[in-house]
Amino acid sequence: MTKPVLYDFFATWCGPCRMQTPIIEDLHKKMGDTVDFQKIDVDQHMDLAGKYGISVVPTLIIEKDGKVVHRLEGVTDAVTLEKLLRPLVG
């Protein structure tokens, strides 16, 4: 089994995205390499934003084994993210 991937779709001009960033960074420190954290700038990666149907930033997508298992729009707190990720970690 592969480890879960957390895609953080953001934009540099987005205020709520700047609030989400330290939450993701703290979670990354806590969970280490058990989760693959990917930060994706929607302005630079419109192809990926289109693939995932991103219309709101920040949007967090959690994938496991190539399948989207959670999609969260807007700022999401660390407790919620950890509760969603823990069961997916091998």
C-alpha positions in Angstrom: 0.0 0.0 0.0 1.1 3.5 -0.7 1.2 6.3 1.7 -1.6 8.9 1.5 -1.0 12.1 -0.4 -2.2 15.5 0.8 -2.5 18.0 -2.1 -2.7 21.6 -0.9 -4.0 23.7 -3.8 -3.3 27.3 -3.1 -2.6 30.7 -4.8 0.0 33.3 -3.7 -2.6 36.1 -3.7 -5.0 34.1 -1.4 -5.4 35.2 2.2 -7.0 32.0 3.5 -4.2 30.1 1.8 -1.7 31.9 3.9 -3.6 30.8 7.0 -3.6 27.2 5.8 0.1 27.0 5.2 1.3 27.0 8.8 -1.3 24.4 9.7 0.0 22.1 6.9 3.6 22.8 7.9 2.9 21.9 11.6 1.1 18.7 10.5 4.0 17.8 8.3 6.4 18.1 11.2 4.0 15.9 13.3 3.3 13.2 10.8 6.7 13.2 9.0 7.1 11.2 5.9 4.1 8.9 6.6 2.1 11.3 4.4 3.3 12.8 1.1 2.6 16.5 1.3 2.3 18.3 -2.0 1.8 22.1 -2.3 0.4 23.1 -5.7 0.1 26.7 -6.9 -3.0 26.8 -9.1 -1.7 29.7 -11.1 1.4 27.7 -12.1 -0.3 24.3 -12.4 -3.6 25.0 -14.1 -3.5 21.5 -15.6 -3.6 19.8 -12.2 -6.2 22.3 -10.9 -8.3 21.4 -13.9 -7.8 17.7 -13.4 -9.1 18.0 -9.8 -11.8 20.5 -10.6 -10.4 23.2 -8.3 -12.6 26.3 -8.2 -11.9 27.4 -4.6 -8.5 28.0 -2.9 -7.4 26.6 -0.5 -8.6 23.2 -1.5 -7.1 20.1 0.1 -7.3 16.8 -1.6 -6.4 13.6 0.2 -5.6 10.6 -2.0 -4.9 7.0 -1.1 -3.8 4.4 -3.6 -4.5 6.9 -6.5 -8.1 7.5 -5.4 -9.5 10.8 -3.9 -10.8 9.9 -0.4 -11.3 13.4 1.0 -11.8 16.9 -0.5 -11.9 20.0 1.7 -12.5 23.5 0.6 -11.5 26.5 2.7 -9.2 26.6 5.7 -9.1 23.2 7.5 -7.7 22.9 11.0 -4.9 20.5 12.0 -7.1 18.3 14.2 -9.5 17.6 11.4 -6.7 16.8 8.9 -5.0 14.5 11.3 -8.2 12.6 12.0 -8.7 12.1 8.3 -5.0 11.1 7.6 -4.2 8.8 10.6 -6.4 5.9 9.4 -4.9 6.1 6.0 -1.3 5.7 7.2 0.0 2.2 6.7 
